[in-house]
Amino acid sequence: MKCDVLFINPGDQRRTYQSLDEEFTAIAPPAWAALLAGRVRGNGHTVALYDVNVEGWPRDGASAVLGGYDPQLIVLMVYGHQPSASTQTMPAASRIARDIKAFNKEIPLAMGGTHPSALPERTLKEEAVDFVIQGEGAHALDGLIRYLKGKGGIGDMPGVWYKEAGEARQAAAPARLRNLDGELGEYAWDLLPGLDRYRAHNMHCFQDFERSRRDDFSDVRSPYAVVYTSLGCPYFCHYCCIHAVYGKPSIRYWSVERVVSWIDTLVQRHGVRNIRFDDELFILDPKRVERFCDMLIERSYDLNLWAYGRVDTVDDRLLRKLKAAGVNWVCLGIESANARVREDVNKRIRRDIGEVVRKIQSQGMYVLGNYMFGLPEDSLETMEETLASAMELKCEFVNFYTVMAYPGSQLYERFSDREGVLPESWAGFSQHGYETKPLPTRYVSAQEVLRFRDEAFHRYFTNPTYLDMMKVKFGRKILAHLEKMLAVKIRRRILEQ
């Protein structure tokens, strides 16, 4: 199959998640690559999409893959399961880029995504690529394709970085999308190997485990899709890197009608039930969310949806409709129980966290609480305060993260010039990898932060009151699953030194 553009979604699940990748992590379809592929195809070009996380990258990957597609342009989109996961995907993207250039150095190769957008000049200099796409990429790709076909000039490539006489140059400033429905309106799901090859996070399907017939619950976790309904975020938390792609703090929406049409396609053509909304803040505009819920309720789909919100953006009046529309999981960025620690990174919460969690749970929905250990003002005492608060709240699942100064974040700007503070390689930015090295705080070393996080994870998921709650809500199978999850031991280099 000869194509004009081949999109490649790079990844290395085993290196990123160690043994957790076998059963407990998600395998998410590359939503952003699918959106860009849909746009490029809609402009009349032939397009293919290769997902390394599903189809692998064999030793002779470049010859095996490129021989089948014969592309005129290759685009590596470096993203992960969440926006901050782009940097940890860079080692895989770098290896694939080198393989491609070793096989055929004449094929134009571009790299985009959150990390390349944050460090475009450095990425262009360090990686085996010809172009770096900074920003959202839609208009950049239009201009790059025209340029390679001899139909446009350098200045017509907004957001594209290129090399001239060995130096990095920016063709033009990145261009933001203004009309999402018109400019980025279709997912090219059909270019993927099948959405049944993807699986939801384990917790996303806890409520379905009792009816599963598989030990790994794969029959209720697949097929799986992720969808954006908005781009950006109006907030500016210092640990977040998404503005590297979207520019200034703001939010733009696809129309409710367009989003629901995507869900119609996923349900009716692909048999998808499990969907995660990848918006930074899905629960933000009450009127929009209510219209969206009403349209889904009318369709009576049996959906299992996961949506993100802030503690202080959850509108109590919407909760019943969210549940009726199929939202079973609401993810809240709690970060820390200590207000001073949160406010130091510009994360202010103006509502009682416990009250919001209980209101969500009272409607039959479940809460995924995101917490961070190792914020700049954290001490061992404040981290213990956060853990104690989490155990008291008893969210149905928690993510315990260590703080990373991701490229594109304000924390990266603050700490990138301090010797020995950041990881030595991009792999060190992985939360679950062997090379993981979190940011130290003013009071606690990186080793102490990571050790506390790993021990806190074990303490939370072995807490008897938590396990009793989980058994009542989800049945007996969940207890064996959690025990199996805890039995997976992930190694940490800095804790072995």
Secondary structure as UniProt FT lines:
FT   STRAND          5..9
FT   HELIX           13..17
FT   HELIX           18..22
FT   TURN            23..24
FT   HELIX           31..42
FT   TURN            43..44
FT   STRAND          47..51
FT   HELIX           52..55
FT   TURN            59..60
FT   HELIX           61..69
FT   STRAND          73..78
FT   HELIX           83..85
FT   HELIX           86..103
FT   TURN            105..106
FT   STRAND          109..113
FT   HELIX           114..118
FT   HELIX           120..126
FT   STRAND          131..133
FT   HELIX           138..148
FT   TURN            149..150
FT   HELIX           154..156
FT   STRAND          160..164
FT   TURN            165..166
FT   STRAND          167..170
FT   HELIX           180..183
FT   HELIX           189..191
FT   HELIX           195..197
FT   HELIX           203..211
FT   TURN            215..216
FT   HELIX           218..221
FT   STRAND          224..227
FT   STRAND          230..233
FT   TURN            238..239
FT   HELIX           243..246
FT   STRAND          250..253
FT   HELIX           256..270
FT   STRAND          274..277
FT   HELIX           286..299
FT   STRAND          304..309
FT   HELIX           311..313
FT   HELIX           316..318
FT   HELIX           319..325
FT   STRAND          327..335
FT   HELIX           339..344
FT   TURN            345..346
FT   HELIX           353..362
FT   TURN            363..364
FT   STRAND          366..373
FT   TURN            376..377
FT   HELIX           380..393
FT   STRAND          397..402
FT   TURN            407..408
FT   HELIX           410..415
FT   TURN            416..417
FT   TURN            419..421
FT   HELIX           426..429
FT   TURN            434..435
FT   HELIX           446..461
FT   HELIX           464..474
FT   HELIX           477..487
FT   HELIX           493..496
//
